[in-house]
Amino acid sequence: MVGSDYFRKQAQTCLALAEISGEGTIATTLKLMAAEFLERAIELDEIQAGALIVLNPANPDVSAGGQ
């Protein structure tokens, strides 16, 4: 599975290419692609963080955010 670091690297690459290409349609498209890659990276980080929550079968309310 591809991790969030992959998407961050792709975003960096898109931004670097956008800078090289100057202003215009290509730069705008590359910046939009970078934003989408970063969004995917954040989503993966959130999913992974949720997967790390350890459920406590003795007190399920604690794992669900309750007291």
TORPA-803868 format. One record per residue: x, y, z of N, C-alpha, C, O, CB in turn; residue in three letters. Coordinates in steps of 0.001 Angstrom, whole numbers, plus 500000, padded with zeros to 6 digits. Glycine has a CB too. Example, Ala and Ser with C-alpha at 12.3 -4.5 7.8 and 13.67 -1.06 7.14 Angstrom:
# residues 2
{{513190,494310,507800},{512300,495500,507800},{513200,496700,507800},{514236,496681,508465},{511308,495527,509046},'ALA'}
{{512850,497750,507080},{513670,498940,507140},{512900,500030,507870},{513409,501138,508039},{514084,499402,505725},'SER'}
# end
This chain:
# residues 67
{{500824,498822,500000},{500000,500000,500000},{500874,501250,500000},{501924,501294,500641},{499059,499994,501200},'MET'}
{{500430,502238,499286},{501161,503492,499201},{500897,504295,500465},{499755,504407,500910},{500755,504295,497934},'VAL'}
{{501954,504852,501043},{501817,505616,502273},{501685,507109,502015},{501819,507572,500882},{502995,505358,503173},'GLY'}
{{501424,507846,503071},{501234,509291,502950},{502511,509997,502489},{502436,511043,501845},{500774,509871,504284},'SER'}
{{503670,509444,502809},{504930,510050,502352},{505016,510080,500832},{505543,511030,500253},{506129,509286,502923},'ASP'}
{{504502,509046,500192},{504488,508996,498726},{503709,510183,498171},{504169,510862,497253},{503872,507665,498225},'TYR'}
{{502520,510429,498734},{501685,511519,498239},{502310,512878,498526},{502169,513807,497731},{500297,511443,498860},'PHE'}
{{503002,513000,499662},{503684,514268,499953},{504820,514516,498960},{505032,515647,498522},{504234,514267,501396},'ARG'}
{{505538,513468,498614},{506632,513614,497641},{506077,514000,496274},{506655,514835,495578},{507450,512302,497534},'LYS'}
{{504956,513393,495892},{504335,513745,494614},{503898,515210,494617},{504043,515910,493615},{503126,512827,494328},'GLN'}
{{503365,515666,495746},{502961,517068,495863},{504169,517995,495708},{504091,519010,495016},{502269,517318,497219},'ALA'}
{{505274,517646,496346},{506487,518453,496233},{506974,518507,494789},{507394,519559,494306},{507588,517894,497141},'GLN'}
{{506914,517370,494107},{507334,517311,492715},{506460,518209,491845},{506960,518948,490998},{507287,515870,492205},'THR'}
{{505149,518135,492065},{504225,518975,491293},{504506,520458,491532},{504498,521251,490591},{502763,518649,491661},'CYS'}
{{504754,520832,492784},{505038,522239,493076},{506349,522695,492448},{506451,523822,491964},{505082,522464,494583},'LEU'}
{{507346,521824,492456},{508624,522165,491827},{508446,522352,490320},{508993,523289,489739},{509677,521071,492110},'ALA'}
{{507686,521464,489694},{507432,521584,488261},{506613,522831,487949},{506837,523480,486927},{506711,520339,487742},'LEU'}
{{505669,523171,488817},{504863,524378,488624},{505739,525621,488668},{505546,526558,487894},{503761,524469,489692},'ALA'}
{{506702,525616,489581},{507614,526759,489681},{508461,526900,488422},{508681,528008,487932},{508520,526613,490908},'GLU'}
{{508929,525781,487909},{509752,525796,486696},{508941,526253,485486},{509444,526978,484627},{510345,524403,486435},'ILE'}
{{507685,525823,485429},{506864,526117,484253},{506378,527559,484212},{505880,528017,483184},{505679,525189,484212},'SER'}
{{506518,528273,485313},{506097,529669,485340},{504604,529788,485561},{503970,528883,486103},{506486,530367,484049},'GLY'}
{{504050,530908,485141},{502617,531155,485310},{501882,530613,484090},{502421,530586,482983},{502321,532679,485507},'GLU'}
{{500676,530193,484307},{499872,529710,483192},{499100,528464,483558},{499061,528043,484714},{500744,529437,481995},'GLY'}
{{498484,527884,482539},{497607,526733,482724},{498338,525541,483312},{497813,524862,484195},{496980,526344,481411},'THR'}
{{499538,525283,482832},{500293,524118,483327},{500631,524295,484806},{500475,523363,485595},{501595,523914,482501},'ILE'}
{{501087,525472,485181},{501431,525723,486580},{500195,525589,487467},{500266,525014,488553},{502056,527123,486742},'ALA'}
{{499080,526112,487009},{497846,526027,487773},{497425,524576,487959},{497041,524170,489056},{496737,526816,487084},'THR'}
{{497496,523800,486889},{497136,522384,486956},{498048,521635,487917},{497577,520814,488704},{497203,521748,485566},'THR'}
{{499329,521906,487862},{500279,521244,488753},{500035,521617,490221},{500178,520778,491110},{501710,521606,488352},'LEU'}
{{499673,522859,490464},{499369,523281,491834},{498106,522599,492347},{498036,522220,493517},{499208,524806,491903},'LYS'}
{{497117,522442,491488},{495900,521724,491872},{496204,520256,492162},{495669,519676,493108},{494837,521836,490764},'LEU'}
{{497063,519666,491345},{497462,518276,491575},{498187,518146,492912},{497968,517186,493651},{498363,517771,490426},'MET'}
{{499047,519112,493218},{499774,519092,494487},{498798,519143,495662},{498971,518430,496650},{500768,520272,494563},'ALA'}
{{497781,519982,495552},{496789,520078,496616},{496049,518755,496799},{495771,518349,497927},{495795,521202,496315},'ALA'}
{{495733,518087,495699},{495053,516792,495779},{495949,515734,496412},{495484,514921,497211},{494611,516335,494386},'GLU'}
{{497226,515742,496060},{498166,514790,496668},{498267,515030,498172},{498275,514080,498955},{499565,514909,496011},'PHE'}
{{498344,516295,498577},{498422,516589,500011},{497150,516167,500731},{497206,515680,501860},{498678,518080,500239},'LEU'}
{{496017,516348,500091},{494751,515925,500684},{494737,514410,500911},{494286,513933,501952},{493572,516340,499783},'GLU'}
{{495227,513679,499942},{495295,512216,500099},{496249,511824,501216},{495975,510889,501969},{495735,511555,498787},'ARG'}
{{497373,512537,501329},{498331,512246,502399},{497693,512462,503759},{497869,511649,504666},{499585,513123,502258},'ALA'}
{{496955,513547,503904},{496286,513841,505168},{495240,512773,505472},{495127,512316,506610},{495633,515238,505126},'ILE'}
{{494482,512378,504463},{493477,511331,504660},{494116,510034,505143},{493607,509389,506060},{492706,511081,503362},'GLU'}
{{495229,509656,504525},{495914,508432,504949},{496436,508548,506375},{496361,507592,507147},{497067,508115,504001},'LEU'}
{{496966,509722,506724},{497446,509931,508097},{496300,509779,509096},{496464,509177,510157},{498095,511328,508240},'ASP'}
{{495133,510334,508744},{493976,510240,509641},{493498,508799,509765},{493139,508359,510857},{492830,511131,509138},'GLU'}
{{493489,508070,508672},{493087,506664,508705},{494057,505865,509557},{493647,505045,510378},{493018,506079,507281},'ILE'}
{{495348,506109,509357},{496353,505374,510117},{496258,505717,511608},{496403,504834,512453},{497768,505686,509582},'GLN'}
{{496018,506970,511931},{495892,507367,513331},{494689,506677,513959},{494753,506255,515114},{495764,508900,513457},'ALA'}
{{493606,506558,513223},{492419,505879,513723},{492663,504401,513920},{492114,503796,514840},{491260,506086,512782},'GLY'}
{{493482,503812,513064},{493778,502386,513163},{494646,502082,514373},{494694,500940,514831},{494464,501899,511895},'ALA'}
{{495333,503091,514896},{496217,502876,516027},{495495,502953,517368},{496075,502645,518409},{497329,503880,515996},'LEU'}
{{494226,503365,517341},{493461,503419,518589},{493226,501993,519072},{492693,501158,518341},{492101,504177,518394},'ILE'}
{{493621,501731,520281},{493456,500400,520843},{492099,500338,521538},{491810,501122,522443},{494616,500056,521832},'VAL'}
{{491284,499403,521102},{489976,499240,521709},{490117,498530,523041},{490885,497576,523168},{489032,498467,520779},'LEU'}
{{489383,498991,524021},{489391,498402,525352},{488078,497668,525537},{487066,498299,525845},{489601,499484,526463},'ASN'}
{{488061,496346,525358},{486797,495605,525455},{486167,495694,526845},{484956,495514,526973},{487025,494147,525096},'PRO'}
{{486948,495964,527878},{486396,496088,529218},{485624,497390,529391},{484716,497475,530218},{487504,496001,530248},'ALA'}
{{485989,498406,528607},{485325,499717,528685},{485274,500329,527297},{486084,501204,526990},{486064,500671,529679},'ASN'}
{{484342,499894,526439},{484303,500364,525056},{484060,501851,524918},{484421,502428,523892},{483251,499636,524314},'PRO'}
{{483451,502510,525931},{483226,503941,525849},{484527,504734,525804},{484578,505795,525183},{482395,504392,527015},'ASP'}
{{485575,504239,526451},{486864,504928,526474},{487449,504966,525063},{487946,506007,524634},{487847,504231,527456},'VAL'}
{{487399,503858,524343},{487973,503826,522999},{487156,504651,522023},{487675,505055,520982},{488075,502396,522502},'SER'}
{{485888,504914,522331},{485029,505712,521449},{485086,507185,521807},{484356,507985,521223},{483585,505218,521518},'ALA'}
{{485915,507555,522733},{486078,508952,523097},{485299,509363,524333},{485350,510523,524742},{485673,509806,521961},'GLY'}
{{484579,508425,524931},{483822,508723,526143},{484688,508580,527370},{485875,508273,527269},{482610,507817,526254},'GLY'}
{{484101,508799,528527},{484862,508687,529776},{484567,507392,530476},{485119,507128,531544},{484556,509849,530700},'GLN'}
# end
